[in-house]
Amino acid sequence: MEEVIVTQERSSIGIIPMHKKTLIALGLKKKGQSKKHKMTPQLKGMLRQVGYLLKVEKV
């Protein structure tokens, strides 16, 4: 499985509550924070949902 680094680029203030929960599930709480994840179908769905807040880089 390929790995990706997910970085939160936009603030979570004022976004849909479900999207905020998705960010927390990704391990992101603050703007500028990054986490490494393995690409899975579940992760792809999460990234599609909140992609407007994130930057995704392949490792």
N, C-alpha and C positions, 0 to 999 in steps of 0.2 A: 504494500500500500504506500502511496506517496504521502508525504507530509507537507503541510502548509503552515505558514505563520499568519495568523489573523490579528490585525491591528485595528483598534477602534479609532477612527479619525474624526468622527463627529460626536457631539455631546448627546446624551440620552435624555436631556431635559425636554419635556413636552412631546415625547413620542408615545405611540400607542402602548398601553401597559403590557400587552402580549409580546411586543417587540423588546421591551425592557427585560422581561423574563427570559427571552431568548438570549439576550446579551449576557445575562447572569449565568445561564446554562453554558455559554461558551467560555465563561471564566473572565469576562470583561466587565469592569465596573467604572473605569475612568477613561477619559479621552487620552489617547496615546499609549494605552496599555496593550501588550501583545501576549499571545499564547500560541503554542505549537500544538497542532492536532493532526491526527491521521485522517485522510479523506475517506469518508464513508457516505453511503446514501443519506443517512440521517444528517450528517454535517452539511452536505450539499443543500438539503432543504432549509437548514437553519441559515446558511449563508445567502441563499436566494431571498429569504424573508427579510433579513436585515442588512443586505448587501449595500444599501445606500448609506450606511453608517460606517462601513468597514473598508479596509484594504487587505487583499489576500495575496500572499507571495508563496510560490512553490520553493521548497527547500532543495 
